[in-house]
Amino acid sequence: MPNNIRRHIAIADKNPVVRTGLVDIITRDGRFAVTAAVATGSAFLDLLQAPPKPIEIAIIGRALPDVTGGDILNELKKRRSDVRAIVYTGEPGLDVLRRTIKAGAWGFMSKSDEPEVLLETISSVSHGRVSFPYVDMEAASKDPLDVLTVRERELLAALADGWSNLQIAARIGISRNTVKYHLKNLYDKLNVHNRAMAVALFMAQQAQRDLR
């Protein structure tokens, strides 16, 4: 990219402090120009209709007041937009990254990363390279429930139906201690800490399957 050509960036984040900080970091770097920094997804999508300058890269918060970052990514797909979106989030976890990749983002950034990492991510995306943090990409593409045994899947479905450990033991024909043992293994495999987190992951995966 010639030195006299700067990529135009639009920012969408609900936090005014984050928006101001991003504008400052990017502007001081000098390689990129910030076209606009807005608070909502609708304001960002309006920019695509008649931008002050052609938007080439977008930095999008994952949770906006009116829509999610995923909603914006889906809208960019529908419009067949050439805008390369980087999702900027404070939500950690492989599941968030997995959903971001599937939604078609060009990059993924944590709000806890250093400014240099942000600038390097923008630079990579501006040169046509996807940029994600170092993870096992094979693991990221897999359904996390694939690691469960048939019995563990049965237990997880029972949890999602609101069954107690006593009800599960009676229905399946095992002791309550055996139920606890299986649940501990299940939580360890899913990298969750309790019943609520396991059920939330189960419901999220079911929703994704329904959308496919």
N, C-alpha and C positions, 0 to 999 in steps of 0.2 A: 504493500500500500504506500503510495507516494507520500512524502512528508507533508505536502500541502493539502492533502485530502483527509478530512476528519469524518469519521462515522457519526451519524446523528442518533442520539439515544433518547428514549422517553422512559420516564420512571413512573410507576404506579405503586404507591404504598400509603396505607392509612395513617401512618405516624409522621407528623410534620417534622419531628427531629430527625427521623431516618431519612426523609426526603431531602432535607437541608444538608445532612451529612454526605449523602450520596452525590448530590450536585457539587458540593465543595470538593470532594475527593476526585471526582471525574474531571471537573473543570481544571483543577490545579495540575492534573497529570498532563493535560494539553493534547493528548492524542485523539480525544473524542469531544463532541459537542452535545450538550444536553438541550434537546428541543423543548421539552416540557417536563414538569414533575407534578403529577396529579394525585388526588386522594382516593379516587374510586375507579372501579372497573369501567363504568359507563363513560366517565370522563376520558379514560384512556381510549376506549373504542371510538369515541367521538373524534379524537385526534387523528385516527386513521382515515377518517372521511376527508378532512381538510387540514392537514398538518402545516405548521409554519415552515417546516423543512421536511423532506422525506425521512421517515423514521425507518432505520435499518435494524436497530437493536432495541429491545425492551427489557427493562428490569422490573419484574412484577412481584409484589408481595403475595404470599400464598393465601393470606386471609385478608380480603378487602371488605369494606362496609356493606357493599351491595352484592358482590359475587366472589367466587374463589379464583385463585390463580388458575386452577384447572378449567374453570368456565371460560376464562379468557383464552387459554390455549385451544380449547375446543372451537371457540369462535374464530380464532386465527386460521384453524384448519378449514372451517366452513367457507371462509372468505378466500382461501388459497393465498393467504398473505405471505409476502416474502420477509416479513419481520421475524427476526431471530430472537426468541424470548428466553430470558434467563430468570429462573424463579429464585427469589431471595426470601429466605424464611428463617424464623427462629425455632421452628419445630424440627427436632432431631429425629432420627430413626430411618431404618432401611425401608419401611413401608412408605413413608413420605417420598423418599427418593424413587422408589419403584413406580409409584403412581405418576410422579413427575416425568419420568422417562417415557412411560406408556402414553402420556398425554402429548408428547411431541416437543418438549422443551429442548432448547439447544444447550442450556447450562443450568446448573444448580449451585446455589451459594448459601452458606449458613451466615446468619447475622453475627455469629461469634468469630468469624474468620477475620484475618487482618486485611487492611485496605489493599495491600500488595496482591493478595489472593483474588480479591474482587477485580482489580485491574487486569490481572493475568487472565482471568476467566473471560472478561470482556474482549481482551485482545485475541484470545483463541477463537471465540465465537465470531469476531469481526473478520477473521481469516478463513471462516468456513469450517471450523473444527468444533465438534461438540465438546463440552467441558463439564465433567462431573467429578466429584471427589473420588479418591481412590477407594473402591469397594470391589468385592467379588461380583462382577457383572452377571455371572451365571446365576449366582444366588439371588441377585436383584430381580432377575427375570422369572424366577420360580414362584409358584404359589407356596407361601409359608406353611400351609396345612399339609403339603406333600410329605413332610417329615413324620407325620403322625401315623401310628398303627391304626388298624380298623377299630380296635377297642377304644383307642384314644379319640378317634373321630366320633365314635358313638357317645362317649362321655361329653365331648365338647358340644355336640348337638343337644344333649340333655341339659347341659348348663344353659344353653341359649334358650331353651324352653322353660327355664326357671325352676328346674328340679333341684331339690336339696340333696345332700350326700346320702341321707337315709332313703329317699325315694329312688335314687339311682341304684343303691345297693340292693333294694328290694326288687326293683324292676329287672336288673341284670342278673341277680342271683349271686352277688359277691358280698364280702363283708365291708363295713364302713371303712375299716383300716385299709383294705385293698383299694377302695375308691380313692382315699387320700393319697395312697402310693401312686396310683395311675395319674391323678391330677397333678402331683408334684412333677412327675416326668413330663407331663403335657406342658406345664408352665415353663419348665426348663427348655424344652424343645422350641417353644414359640417365643422365648425370651420375654416373657411377661411375668408379672409378680403376683397376680391374683385373678380371681374368677371374673371380675368385671372387665379387666384388660383382655382376657382370653375371649370372652363373649364379644367384646367390641371388635377384635380382630376377625373373629368368625363372621360377624355380621357384615363387616367391610368386604371380606372376600366373597361372601354370598352376593352382595350388591354388585361387585365387579363382574361376577360370572353372569348375572342377570342382564348386564349391559352388553355382553359380548354377542 
